[in-house]
């Protein structure tokens, strides 16, 4: 497996183990991520908001998986529960066969996470941040140093030198956070809007690194509302609307006979055509 991994990245992800002995674990032994009956409700009756409505999902190992949906569909809430940042009201999550809530240490050791709006240790430089996070994970100092150097080179952060993360641009912050997520070479990466507000150069670098990661056997799961990006990168996709999974599977199957994934998405989430009526005042000259 390591021989197939392109140079310039840490050695390939460990082969996923599937220790969960439940029926759910046995049924989905070939999946990198399994979600079963996951539910989250905010507030209390009569004003409660069902953010995630008892969803089920299985993500094949080695896939580039897109989780798409309109704003408010439940994507970020779902990923927050999957990564252990938010406790679900019901349901189970298995990451590489480890239950996120019954075995949080085992599950989190096998995932790399880039959550939306992550706060960083901004008074450290990029290399210092990676060194600190690597040691927190118990990684040997020489391994951390080697992988940190490789990731900084591949993600085009070398010119930042000793600059503090506080002085990084948005694109640089995304890249150093991705480096932190990949540092321990997890089998699963979970990324919430990894390319949002990122400049085109940084976006291309991130896309290239993620594609190389999946070719080496890793699994990438990321949320987005940019259908063109998902169609270009992903092998599989799940569409969320109003807290539910309305379609999931290989991207060609979800797209079906539609001309594009964007067209299929509009049909699946029930978005109508933009009306022509009203706004007659637009473009009129002021009196």
ZANU-948630 format. One record per residue (C-alpha): x, y, z; residue in three letters. Coordinates in steps of 0.5 Angstrom, whole numbers, plus 500, padded with zeros to 3 digits. Example, Ala and Ser with C-alpha at 12.3 -4.5 7.8 and 13.67 -1.06 7.14 Angstrom:
<nodes>
525, 491, 516, ALA
527, 498, 514, SER
</nodes>
This chain:
<nodes>
500, 500, 500, UNK
506, 505, 502, UNK
509, 504, 495, UNK
503, 506, 492, UNK
503, 513, 495, UNK
505, 519, 492, UNK
512, 522, 495, UNK
511, 528, 499, UNK
506, 526, 504, UNK
506, 522, 510, UNK
506, 514, 509, UNK
499, 511, 507, UNK
493, 511, 512, UNK
493, 505, 517, UNK
489, 499, 514, UNK
482, 500, 518, UNK
480, 496, 523, UNK
473, 494, 525, UNK
473, 491, 532, UNK
466, 493, 533, UNK
462, 486, 534, UNK
455, 489, 533, UNK
450, 487, 528, UNK
451, 494, 525, UNK
459, 493, 525, UNK
459, 487, 522, UNK
454, 489, 516, UNK
458, 495, 514, UNK
465, 492, 515, UNK
468, 495, 509, UNK
465, 502, 510, UNK
470, 508, 513, UNK
464, 511, 516, UNK
457, 508, 518, UNK
451, 513, 521, UNK
445, 509, 524, UNK
439, 513, 526, UNK
443, 519, 528, UNK
438, 525, 530, UNK
439, 532, 533, UNK
434, 536, 536, UNK
435, 544, 538, UNK
430, 547, 543, UNK
424, 545, 546, UNK
417, 544, 544, UNK
413, 547, 541, UNK
419, 551, 538, UNK
424, 545, 537, UNK
428, 545, 531, UNK
430, 538, 528, UNK
437, 539, 525, UNK
438, 532, 523, UNK
432, 527, 523, UNK
434, 520, 524, UNK
439, 519, 518, UNK
443, 513, 516, UNK
449, 513, 511, UNK
455, 508, 509, UNK
461, 511, 506, UNK
465, 506, 502, UNK
473, 506, 504, UNK
477, 509, 499, UNK
472, 514, 497, UNK
472, 521, 496, UNK
465, 523, 499, UNK
461, 529, 498, UNK
455, 531, 503, UNK
451, 536, 500, UNK
445, 540, 501, UNK
442, 548, 502, UNK
444, 552, 508, UNK
441, 549, 514, UNK
440, 542, 511, UNK
444, 539, 517, UNK
451, 538, 514, UNK
455, 541, 519, UNK
451, 539, 525, UNK
452, 532, 522, UNK
459, 532, 521, UNK
459, 535, 528, UNK
456, 529, 531, UNK
460, 524, 527, UNK
467, 528, 529, UNK
465, 528, 537, UNK
464, 535, 537, UNK
456, 535, 538, UNK
453, 529, 542, UNK
447, 526, 538, UNK
440, 525, 541, UNK
440, 518, 538, UNK
444, 514, 534, UNK
451, 511, 533, UNK
457, 513, 529, UNK
462, 508, 527, UNK
469, 511, 524, UNK
473, 505, 521, UNK
469, 501, 526, UNK
470, 505, 532, UNK
464, 507, 535, UNK
465, 515, 536, UNK
461, 515, 543, UNK
463, 508, 546, UNK
470, 508, 544, UNK
472, 516, 543, UNK
479, 515, 543, UNK
479, 509, 538, UNK
475, 513, 533, UNK
478, 520, 534, UNK
485, 516, 533, UNK
483, 514, 526, UNK
480, 521, 523, UNK
483, 527, 521, UNK
478, 533, 522, UNK
477, 540, 519, UNK
471, 543, 522, UNK
468, 550, 520, UNK
470, 556, 524, UNK
476, 552, 528, UNK
480, 556, 533, UNK
487, 555, 532, UNK
493, 556, 537, UNK
495, 563, 533, UNK
501, 565, 537, UNK
505, 559, 534, UNK
508, 559, 527, UNK
505, 553, 522, UNK
511, 548, 524, UNK
510, 550, 531, UNK
503, 548, 531, UNK
504, 542, 527, UNK
509, 540, 532, UNK
505, 541, 538, UNK
499, 537, 535, UNK
503, 531, 533, UNK
506, 531, 540, UNK
499, 531, 543, UNK
497, 525, 539, UNK
504, 522, 542, UNK
507, 521, 536, UNK
515, 521, 536, UNK
518, 528, 535, UNK
522, 525, 529, UNK
516, 523, 525, UNK
512, 529, 527, UNK
518, 533, 524, UNK
519, 529, 518, UNK
511, 529, 516, UNK
511, 537, 518, UNK
516, 539, 513, UNK
513, 534, 508, UNK
506, 537, 509, UNK
508, 544, 509, UNK
512, 543, 502, UNK
506, 540, 499, UNK
501, 545, 501, UNK
506, 551, 499, UNK
507, 554, 506, UNK
514, 554, 506, UNK
515, 561, 505, UNK
511, 563, 511, UNK
517, 561, 515, UNK
516, 563, 522, UNK
510, 567, 521, UNK
505, 566, 526, UNK
498, 563, 524, UNK
495, 570, 527, UNK
498, 573, 521, UNK
496, 567, 516, UNK
491, 569, 510, UNK
484, 565, 510, UNK
487, 560, 505, UNK
493, 559, 509, UNK
489, 557, 515, UNK
485, 552, 511, UNK
492, 549, 509, UNK
495, 549, 516, UNK
489, 546, 519, UNK
489, 541, 513, UNK
496, 539, 515, UNK
494, 538, 522, UNK
488, 534, 520, UNK
493, 529, 516, UNK
499, 529, 520, UNK
497, 523, 524, UNK
496, 519, 517, UNK
488, 517, 519, UNK
484, 513, 514, UNK
478, 518, 514, UNK
478, 525, 513, UNK
472, 529, 515, UNK
472, 536, 512, UNK
467, 542, 513, UNK
467, 546, 507, UNK
474, 546, 506, UNK
475, 550, 500, UNK
470, 556, 503, UNK
473, 563, 502, UNK
479, 560, 499, UNK
483, 563, 494, UNK
484, 559, 487, UNK
491, 558, 488, UNK
490, 555, 495, UNK
484, 551, 493, UNK
487, 548, 487, UNK
493, 545, 492, UNK
488, 543, 497, UNK
484, 539, 492, UNK
490, 536, 489, UNK
493, 534, 496, UNK
486, 531, 497, UNK
486, 527, 491, UNK
492, 524, 492, UNK
490, 522, 499, UNK
484, 518, 496, UNK
488, 515, 491, UNK
493, 512, 497, UNK
487, 509, 500, UNK
484, 514, 505, UNK
477, 516, 505, UNK
475, 524, 504, UNK
468, 526, 507, UNK
467, 533, 506, UNK
461, 538, 506, UNK
459, 543, 500, UNK
454, 547, 497, UNK
458, 548, 490, UNK
455, 542, 486, UNK
461, 543, 480, UNK
466, 542, 485, UNK
463, 536, 488, UNK
462, 533, 481, UNK
469, 534, 479, UNK
472, 531, 485, UNK
467, 526, 488, UNK
466, 518, 487, UNK
460, 518, 492, UNK
455, 523, 494, UNK
449, 524, 499, UNK
444, 530, 499, UNK
441, 533, 505, UNK
435, 537, 505, UNK
431, 539, 512, UNK
435, 534, 516, UNK
434, 528, 512, UNK
438, 524, 507, UNK
434, 524, 500, UNK
439, 521, 496, UNK
446, 517, 497, UNK
450, 513, 492, UNK
455, 513, 487, UNK
455, 520, 484, UNK
453, 518, 477, UNK
447, 514, 480, UNK
445, 520, 484, UNK
445, 525, 478, UNK
441, 520, 474, UNK
438, 523, 467, UNK
440, 530, 469, UNK
444, 534, 465, UNK
449, 535, 471, UNK
449, 534, 479, UNK
447, 541, 480, UNK
440, 540, 476, UNK
439, 533, 480, UNK
440, 537, 486, UNK
435, 542, 485, UNK
430, 536, 484, UNK
432, 533, 490, UNK
431, 538, 495, UNK
425, 541, 491, UNK
428, 548, 489, UNK
423, 551, 484, UNK
425, 555, 478, UNK
427, 563, 480, UNK
420, 566, 478, UNK
420, 572, 473, UNK
415, 576, 476, UNK
416, 582, 481, UNK
422, 586, 481, UNK
420, 590, 476, UNK
423, 596, 479, UNK
430, 594, 478, UNK
434, 597, 473, UNK
429, 603, 473, UNK
432, 610, 473, UNK
431, 614, 479, UNK
426, 620, 479, UNK
</nodes>
